[in-house]
Amino acid sequence: FGGKSGNLSRVGVTDYGFGGNDGNASGVGSVSAFSNRSDLSNHEEVMATLKSADAMFDAADTNFDGVVSQEEFLIYMRKHTDHTDDMIMECFDMIDRDGNGDITQDEVRAAFLKKRREMKGEPSSITSEEDELLAVSKEADALFERADFDNNGILSKREFMLFVMRNTKHSEAVVQKLFESTDADKNGYITREEIQRAYQKESGVGANGEKKNLADILGLEDHEVSDIDDDVYSMFFLSDFCSQGFWFAIVVWVMKLSLVMIIAVDLYTKGVFPDSADVPRLVKFTQFLLLPVNVSVQEELITTFFIYANLKWSKHIMVLNRGASRGKYHAANLMRFLDGLSFLFINTTLLLQATQVLGAFLNFAALGFLSSIDNVALQLARDGYLTDNLENTAKDVLIMKLPRNHNENLQVLDSLLLVVLFLVQLVAWILFQFVF
């Protein structure tokens, strides 16, 4: 990488130094290993170059954050070359085109393609074919990242089928054939490279002359669907009737409501609603300010309102999770609603019984911890601490989406219900301050 002249060989990095200290180009990230092969077409050379660039990037990005930092680049290059740190940093600066101190995957790909052209004695400017393949690779990466839910770098058959079927109206048989055609090496998994090749193969020109990509062909429209909420109630919805996930969600829900009932019994047998005259003005003002906060922190209530206002059940989801019936959809939302309503009731009671400012805030914090019990249970299941069946069902919650409704009148329901809740609380507060 020769500084302002742009000569990539000036510092002695004839193969980016990625082939080992002896200059052998057979290592990770090798360019010269295929740049002079007569058995490869120009297109195949470019694809091989991109594959080599991705291999280098994956090896250097040790913390898996999607960029290669200067430190990561130094460690990688010191391991694979005998270049000085100054030479390595000059190499880094040449690849880092935007100069932000990190190297992206696109920047590594562009650098590898530039190196390939230099080694073949071609002009340094990017060709239209390379530009198109870079765009295809970027689009394929976006699709791959969305589908790789467990972030292990490959797509399992289940991940691929769930991702495509939740976003399209294709039948299971069609998606099965699509998986088999994309899985070029027939090993039961799809790699990033195989997705890229599928993109490039399926890219073409639409009826209106615009280019199409695989996402267009599959009909993937993210704005038409929305993630389901990441909680045990969604786990209940997706699980088969009377399965482990079904009973697990019910047990967690019953345990949570039981704890709320214990608190309620204690509050209404031992707790006291003070006379308005005995409550300091500062406490009253704090209570008033906390009324909208009390509504806004009820995650389960807000989620339930959002679901009924913006989403709808669809029978296509039963193709992916056969237990996700309409009845269980409403049952799950009822469980979530009762959960949120019970916590709103307890929070409001504690707020009205407060005689100190700090006490009001501490009660909010304590109940916030209790309300997260179901999320903790879900995470334990997803991390594999319980059973494989529960782990798979908990992971399905991350994958599944529901279609959005297009009823403008219904879409204001969530906002309307939140306002109603706040007004009910406000009326109760006013009654306790001025009537009771």
Secondary structure as GFF3:
##gff-version 3
##sequence-region A 1 436
A	DSSP	three_ten_helix	3	5	.	.	.	ID=ss1
A	DSSP	alpha_helix	32	35	.	.	.	ID=ss2
A	DSSP	alpha_helix	42	60	.	.	.	ID=ss3
A	DSSP	beta_strand	68	69	.	.	.	ID=ss4
A	DSSP	alpha_helix	70	80	.	.	.	ID=ss5
A	DSSP	alpha_helix	85	95	.	.	.	ID=ss6
A	DSSP	beta_strand	102	103	.	.	.	ID=ss7
A	DSSP	alpha_helix	105	119	.	.	.	ID=ss8
A	DSSP	alpha_helix	128	147	.	.	.	ID=ss9
A	DSSP	beta_strand	155	156	.	.	.	ID=ss10
A	DSSP	alpha_helix	157	167	.	.	.	ID=ss11
A	DSSP	alpha_helix	172	182	.	.	.	ID=ss12
A	DSSP	beta_strand	189	190	.	.	.	ID=ss13
A	DSSP	alpha_helix	192	202	.	.	.	ID=ss14
A	DSSP	beta_strand	204	205	.	.	.	ID=ss15
A	DSSP	beta_strand	211	212	.	.	.	ID=ss16
A	DSSP	alpha_helix	214	218	.	.	.	ID=ss17
A	DSSP	three_ten_helix	222	224	.	.	.	ID=ss18
A	DSSP	beta_strand	225	227	.	.	.	ID=ss19
A	DSSP	alpha_helix	232	238	.	.	.	ID=ss20
A	DSSP	alpha_helix	244	269	.	.	.	ID=ss21
A	DSSP	three_ten_helix	276	278	.	.	.	ID=ss22
A	DSSP	alpha_helix	281	296	.	.	.	ID=ss23
A	DSSP	alpha_helix	299	310	.	.	.	ID=ss24
A	DSSP	alpha_helix	317	320	.	.	.	ID=ss25
A	DSSP	alpha_helix	326	353	.	.	.	ID=ss26
A	DSSP	alpha_helix	357	371	.	.	.	ID=ss27
A	DSSP	alpha_helix	373	382	.	.	.	ID=ss28
A	DSSP	alpha_helix	388	399	.	.	.	ID=ss29
A	DSSP	beta_strand	401	403	.	.	.	ID=ss30
A	DSSP	three_ten_helix	410	412	.	.	.	ID=ss31
A	DSSP	alpha_helix	413	434	.	.	.	ID=ss32
###
